[in-house]
Amino acid sequence: MTAHLPPLEPIRSAYRMQFLSDAQLDQLQESTLDILENVGVKFPSEKCLHVFAEHGAQVDMEKQIVRIPRGMVFNALKTVPRYFVMGARTPEYDLQLQENVTYFTTDGCGIETVDLYTGEKRTSTKADVGMMARVADSQPSVGFYWPMVSAQDFGRTAPLHEADAGWHNTVKHIQSETIMGERDAEYAVEMATVIAGSREELRKRPPLSLVVCTIAPLLQDQPGIEGAMVMAKAGIPVGFLAMPTLGTTAPATVAGALAVGDAECISAVVLMQLVAPGAPVFHSIMQAWADPRTGAYVGYPLDSRGRYAPVEIAHHWGIPSMGACYGTESTEIGWQTAAEPAMDAFLAGLVSPEFVTGMGLSRTYTLLHPEQLLLDIDLYQRARHYLQPLEVNEETLAMEAIRNVGPSGQYLSQKHTRNHMRDSFARAITYQLDEKNKYRNPIEVSRERTKWIIENHQAEPLEEAKQKELARILAAADKELM
């Protein structure tokens, strides 16, 4: 284990909640199969259309619509691994996905940063990506790093520079949502191979994963899906995130929106298994609402079923799930930026997705206040402790200490207290006292602590040979693609 970092702290919930009954899950699955077989999904890519045609799907080349028989769906899903490894730069930080364990990550990929030192709102840069990677590296609550903002100072090749900034500033796994297109993906695979050490090791412990957003309704993104095929063939985990909006790009009911989003995800998963049987994939749906007064996008209404039902839908198919929650539409740090993530973190633990995005952004995933990440981590730690099992045994009942103290005594002098008092006080980053023994403003503490981490924490450095090789690959990509 890297000397200066403690083990990761995922949620291991002792409790489960079922949002949908088995009958409802079966009905939703049947609706998805009906959509895939009779309505179809548009794949604006000749490469994808030819793959489906070669395997017996009904393909309309002119309209670019694929209709997938249910038998093909189920045969493809047989090769999907239920769990897989998301590798890190150091093996101790590999994420072995498993039942009842949920890793949380940062959110991405914002476009603006409120500067931690000046308070100025500005366009995000590669330096911001690296800065927040160092903060994430220092926090055991963050299972892996999703670049929180975009490296807009690098234009066309920004996604590759975001991965580079991540690997230079954290030993944890990196996930991207911005690497799109076949050639970009090939460069990303080359970079990930450098980090892993070889193509064989890349398949065993891929240090990179990719999220591809589908386009509602029932349409795949051409650069996204073609890049995903490159990644899948290399053994890099690829997930599909559907984002239906009720009333505009999806039916105006949660169930209808989930059916459309699920069809988008499953059609892409089937394609990955056709081109690379056994490829690690994951599933995610993050539906939103159209405000009936304005048509504006609204991500956080009162109804949370749409946030957690997708986790159960994915697991019903036998596919790992990325819980698409833990965010806020608030533009300023305040009650809303606490209330919305806190509810999401707690409820996410009750349905146990394999991992959840994402901490630290506001204004619907577009604005970074650097200090917000530590505030979200405090909320995460509360949820994590709420969901842990309560241990009742001879040691925790403390009967010996109770007998020793008796009525009207105190427990500070007891050995049992010395052994357990730290454990009984959940660690909270922002709970600090001032000189008058009053709790300080959490936002102020978080800002101060974030500055300290940025100025003092350094991730274990990449080997010099790997740094040079990454620089060579990036230079080639910049020359070719920009």
Secondary structure, DSSP 8 states (H G I E B T S, - for coil): --TT------B--S----SS-HHHHHHHHHHHHHIIIII-EE---HHHHHHHHHTT-EEETTTTEEE--HHHHHHHHTTS-SS-EE--SSGGG-EE--TT-BEEEE---BSEEE-TTT--EEE--HHHHHHHHHHHHT-TTEEEB---B--GGGGGGHHHHHHHHHHHH-SS-EEES---SHHHHHHHHHHHHHHHSSHHHHHHS-SEEEEEE-BTTTB--HHHHHHHHHHHHHT--EEEEE--EETTTB-SSHHHHHHHHHHHHHHHHHHHHHHSTT--EEEEE--EEE-TTT--EE---S--HHHHHHHHHHHHHT--BEEE------SSSSHHHHHHHHHHHHHHHHH--SEEEEESEETTTTEE-TTHHHHHHHHHHHHHHHHS----SHHHHTHHHHHHH-TT--STT-HHHHHHHHHHS---TT--B-TTS-B--HHHHHHHHHHHHHHH-------HHHHHHHHHHHHHHHHHH-
